[in-house]
C-alpha cells in the first residue's frame, strides 16, 4: 500500500497509527520504519532496511546480493517494512 499526497495532510500520522495497531496485534515478528525525508536510491534503502532489521553486516553487499539476502531472511519471518 502506498500513501501519497502533499505535505501536511497527516500521512505520517496515519502510518504511525496503523503501525502501532499492527505492532500491538503481534501479526509481525519484526518491523522496520525508514523515513524518506530525503530521496534515497534503491541500494541505500535496502541498506537502511538491513541495518534497521538487525543485519548491519549485509549493508555493505552489492544491491543484487543485498536484495537476495533480505528476500531470503524476510521470507522466513513475517516482517512489516514501512
N, C-alpha and C positions, 0 to 999 in steps of 0.2 A: 504494500500500500504506500502511496506517496501523498503527502500533504503539502500543497504548494499554494503560493499566493504572496501578495505584497506584505512587507514587514508590518508588524503591529497588530495583526489580526488575531493573534493568540495561538498560532500553530505550535509553538514550542510548549506552551502551557497545556494544550490539548494532548500533545505527545507525552509529556510528563505524567499527566493524569492517567492516560491509557497504560503507560508502562508501570506505574505504581500498582494498578489493578492486576496486571499480568504478574508482577513480582509477588504480590500477595497471594495469588492463586497457585503458586508453585507449578505452573504449567511449563515453565522452562527451567532447566538446570543451571543455565548461565545466561548472562546478558551483557551487552556492551553498548554504550551510548557514545557516539562520536559526533561532536558538534562540527558543523561545516561553516564556521564563521568566515573562513577564507576558502577560496576554491582549492580543491585537492585533486591530485592525479589519482588514477585508479591504483597504481602501486603504493602510493602514500596512504591511501585509505585502507588497503589491505594490511599494511604495516601497522597502522593505528589499531585496527581490529585485533591483530595478532597480539600486540602489547596489552591492550585492554582486557583481552581474554586470558592473559597469563602465559602467553607463548612468546616472550620477547626474543628468544633465540631464533625464531622464524623471521623476524622483521628484516633481517639482512639478506634474505634469499631473493632471487630474481622474482619478478612478478609472476611468471609462469609457475615456478616451484612453490612460491608462497601461496598462490591460489590453490594449487593441487594439495598442499599440506593442510590448508584451512578447510578445504572441502572434505578431506578425509577425517579430520578431527571433528568437524561440525556434523558430519553425517552420523556420528555415533552418539551425539548429545543434542537434546532439544535446546537450542540457543536462539535468543532474540537479539538481532542486530539492528540498532537504531542509529 
